[in-house]
């Protein structure tokens, strides 16, 4: 009985290969194999015009020889890199567009405008003279400037110094009403720099106001310890305005020359050149200066009328009235 069951089981296993299920499965596998061969043929045709691999080419580089093998860990990374390289052909594509952000501020963008320039030009035509004393005397006209082009968020120092125009000493010739060279300049004086009292301040603060140096004083006392600008009498000088960025101000001092570098910008105006005197030599300059005293009370109340009043006195009064 057991032998019959064993033979029946054996026969059923052999007969299974000819069963309907086996025949259907074999047909499906055959169709799948034919479809794969067809796809392989199409792929080979795309690789070369003749439908065959060109000489020197390795088929393993074009096809996956072992489809059941697991992909290498670097395959995803390589694919991502290839995709990225297609989307961005160069590093410049990945870089931000410069037009999207405003250009950085530079020292070359800074501009300084001289205020009361008409008054300075009028005095320059007749020969500007500045009185200097032992105790110190304020300048007239005073240096007032408007600064533009600063970085609103950057910190700046604003300073002023006065340098010789040349190495000559001058004297005034009354009969010709002219300044003449009288010899070589005196020995150099100790350097002095007037740092504006509002320093250190942001660029936005400086640009919202007129920067005035009306508190600066001139002296001929070489032993001065009050911080005044030391000058020689009967010499010609040129005021200079300096815009100094905070990171270049380490060497800035009232008793040292102004530092130089890319963080320092210097401005000067030809019409502000003056000759130092202990008393006015040119009577026209004297008259213009006295006219200011006459109207000084009104000017203090209305500072904006300074230019109009002084310019009127200096320009509209007949010249014989000045002599």
C-alpha positions in Angstrom: 0.0 0.0 0.0 2.8 2.4 0.9 4.7 1.5 -2.3 1.6 2.4 -4.4 1.3 5.7 -2.7 5.0 6.4 -3.1 4.8 5.6 -6.9 1.7 7.7 -7.3 3.5 10.7 -5.7 6.4 10.1 -7.9 4.3 9.9 -11.0 2.4 13.0 -10.0 5.7 14.9 -9.8 6.7 13.8 -13.2 3.3 14.4 -14.6 3.4 18.0 -13.2 5.8 19.0 -16.0 3.1 18.2 -18.6 0.3 19.8 -16.7 -1.7 22.8 -18.0 -0.2 25.1 -15.4 3.4 24.2 -16.4 2.6 24.6 -20.1 1.1 28.1 -19.4 4.1 29.1 -17.3 6.5 28.0 -19.9 4.7 30.0 -22.6 4.9 33.1 -20.4 8.6 32.7 -19.8 9.1 32.2 -23.6 7.3 35.4 -24.4 9.2 37.3 -21.7 12.5 36.0 -23.1 11.5 37.0 -26.7 10.5 40.5 -25.4 13.8 40.9 -23.7 15.7 39.9 -26.8 13.7 42.4 -28.8 14.5 45.2 -26.4 18.2 44.2 -26.5 18.2 44.4 -30.2 16.7 47.8 -30.2 19.3 49.0 -27.7 22.1 47.6 -29.8 20.7 49.4 -32.9 20.8 52.7 -31.0 24.4 52.3 -30.1 25.8 52.2 -33.7 24.4 52.8 -37.2 25.0 49.1 -38.1 23.2 47.8 -35.0 26.5 46.5 -33.6 28.9 47.9 -31.0 31.8 49.8 -32.5 35.3 48.5 -32.1 36.9 49.2 -28.8 33.6 49.6 -27.0 32.8 47.4 -24.0 29.2 46.2 -23.8 29.3 46.2 -20.1 29.5 50.0 -20.2 26.2 50.2 -22.1 24.2 47.4 -20.5 23.7 46.1 -17.1 25.4 42.6 -17.3 24.1 41.4 -14.0 20.6 42.9 -13.5 20.1 41.0 -10.2 23.2 42.6 -8.6 22.5 45.4 -6.1 23.5 48.9 -7.2 26.7 50.3 -5.7 26.3 52.9 -2.9 27.8 55.6 -5.1 25.3 55.1 -7.9 22.8 57.5 -6.4 25.4 60.1 -5.8 26.8 59.8 -9.3 23.3 60.1 -10.7 22.6 63.2 -8.6 25.9 64.7 -9.7 25.0 64.1 -13.4 21.6 65.6 -12.9 23.1 68.7 -11.2 25.7 69.1 -13.9 22.9 69.1 -16.5 20.9 71.7 -14.6 23.9 73.9 -13.9 26.5 73.8 -16.6 29.0 75.9 -14.6 29.7 77.4 -11.2 28.6 80.8 -12.4 25.0 79.4 -12.7 25.1 78.5 -9.0 26.5 81.9 -8.0 24.1 84.6 -6.9 23.2 87.3 -9.5 25.1 90.5 -8.7 22.2 92.6 -9.9 20.1 91.2 -7.1 22.1 93.1 -4.4 23.1 96.7 -4.3 26.8 97.4 -5.1 29.1 97.9 -2.1 30.1 101.4 -1.0 33.6 102.5 -1.8 35.7 105.5 -0.8 35.7 106.7 -4.5 31.9 107.2 -4.2 32.3 109.9 -1.5 31.8 113.5 -2.5 32.3 116.7 -0.5 30.6 120.0 -1.4 31.9 123.3 -0.1 29.2 125.4 1.5 29.2 129.2 1.1 31.3 128.7 -2.0 30.2 132.1 -3.4 31.6 133.8 -0.3 34.8 131.9 -0.5 35.2 132.7 -4.2 34.6 136.4 -3.6 37.3 136.6 -0.9 39.6 134.5 -3.1 39.3 137.1 -5.9 40.6 139.9 -3.6 43.0 137.6 -1.7 41.7 135.7 1.4 43.5 136.6 4.6 43.2 134.8 7.9 44.2 136.4 11.2 46.2 134.2 13.6 47.0 135.1 17.2 48.8 133.6 20.2 45.5 132.7 21.9 43.9 131.4 18.7 41.5 133.0 16.2 38.6 131.3 14.4 38.6 131.2 10.6 36.5 133.5 8.5 35.0 132.4 6.3 34.6 129.1 8.2 34.9 125.8 6.5 31.5 124.1 6.1 31.0 121.1 3.9 28.2 118.7 2.8 29.3 115.1 2.5 27.6 112.6 0.1 28.1 109.0 -0.9 29.0 107.5 2.5 28.0 104.0 3.6 25.0 104.7 5.9 26.0 101.9 8.2 29.8 102.5 8.3 31.5 104.6 11.0 33.6 107.5 9.9 35.9 110.2 11.4 35.8 113.7 9.8 39.0 115.7 10.2 40.6 118.8 8.9 44.2 120.0 8.6 45.9 122.9 6.9 49.0 122.4 4.8 51.4 125.0 3.2 50.8 125.7 -0.5 54.5 126.2 -1.2 57.8 126.8 0.6 57.6 130.7 0.2 57.1 133.6 2.6 55.1 136.5 1.4 54.7 140.3 2.0 51.9 142.6 1.0 52.9 145.5 -1.3 50.4 148.4 -0.6 51.0 150.6 -3.6 50.2 147.7 -6.0 47.8 145.9 -3.6 49.4 142.5 -4.3 51.2 139.8 -2.3 54.8 139.3 -3.4 57.3 136.6 -2.5 59.6 137.7 0.3 61.8 134.7 0.7 61.9 131.1 1.7 59.3 129.7 4.2 60.0 129.4 7.9 60.8 126.1 9.5 57.9 123.6 9.5 55.6 123.8 12.5 54.4 120.8 14.5 51.6 118.9 12.6 48.1 119.5 14.0 44.8 117.8 12.9 41.4 119.0 14.0 39.1 116.1 14.5 35.4 117.1 14.3 33.8 116.8 17.7 30.9 114.7 16.3 33.3 111.9 15.4 32.9 108.9 15.5 29.5 108.8 13.7 27.7 106.7 11.0 27.6 107.7 7.4 23.9 108.4 7.7 24.5 110.9 10.5 27.2 112.8 8.5 25.1 113.0 5.4 22.1 114.4 7.2 23.9 117.5 8.3 26.3 120.3 7.2 29.7 119.5 8.7 31.0 122.8 10.2 34.5 123.5 11.4 33.6 126.9 12.9 35.2 126.0 16.2 38.6 125.4 14.7 41.2 128.1 15.7 44.4 129.2 14.2 47.5 130.2 16.2 51.1 131.2 15.7 52.1 129.9 19.1 54.4 126.9 18.4 54.1 125.8 22.1 50.3 125.8 21.9 48.7 123.0 24.0 45.0 123.8 23.3 44.8 121.8 20.1 44.7 124.8 17.8 46.2 124.6 14.3 49.7 126.1 14.4 50.7 128.2 11.4 53.3 130.8 10.4 52.3 134.3 9.6 52.7 135.6 6.0 52.5 132.1 4.5 49.9 130.6 2.2 48.0 127.6 3.3 45.4 125.2 2.0 42.7 123.6 4.2 41.9 120.0 3.6 38.9 117.8 4.7 39.5 114.2 5.4 36.9 111.4 5.5 38.4 108.5 7.5 36.8 105.0 7.8 36.9 103.6 11.3 39.1 100.6 10.5 41.8 103.0 9.2 41.7 105.4 12.2 44.2 103.6 14.5 46.9 106.2 13.7 44.5 109.2 13.8 45.7 111.8 16.3 45.5 115.6 16.8 49.3 115.8 16.9 50.2 113.5 14.0 49.8 113.7 10.3 46.6 112.3 8.8 47.0 108.6 8.0 47.0 107.5 4.4 45.5 104.5 2.8 42.5 103.2 0.9 40.2 104.0 3.9 41.1 107.7 3.8 39.7 110.2 1.3 41.0 113.8 1.2 39.3 116.8 -0.3 40.5 120.4 -0.9 39.1 123.4 -2.7 41.3 126.0 -4.5 39.1 128.9 -3.5 39.8 128.2 0.2 43.6 129.1 -0.1 44.5 131.9 2.3 47.4 133.9 3.6 48.0 134.1 7.3 48.4 137.6 8.9 48.4 139.1 12.3 46.4 142.1 11.0 44.5 142.6 7.7 46.8 143.9 4.9 44.2 144.3 2.2 41.7 147.0 2.9 39.0 145.2 0.9 39.3 142.2 3.1 39.1 144.5 6.1 36.0 146.1 4.9 34.2 142.8 4.2 35.2 141.6 7.7 34.0 144.7 9.4 30.7 144.5 7.5 30.2 141.1 9.1 30.6 142.6 12.6 28.0 145.3 11.7 25.4 142.6 10.9 26.6 140.0 13.3 23.6 140.2 15.6 21.2 139.6 12.7 23.4 136.8 11.3 23.4 135.0 14.6 19.6 135.1 14.6 19.3 134.0 11.0 22.3 132.0 10.1 21.0 131.3 6.6 21.3 135.0 5.6 25.1 134.9 6.2 26.0 134.5 2.5 23.6 137.1 1.2 24.5 139.8 3.7 28.3 139.5 3.5 28.2 139.0 -0.3 26.1 142.2 -0.6 28.6 144.2 1.4 31.6 142.8 -0.5 30.2 143.1 -4.0 27.8 145.9 -4.2 29.8 148.6 -2.4 31.8 150.7 -4.9 35.6 149.9 -4.9 36.6 153.5 -4.1 34.6 153.1 -0.9 36.8 150.2 0.1 40.1 152.0 -0.5 
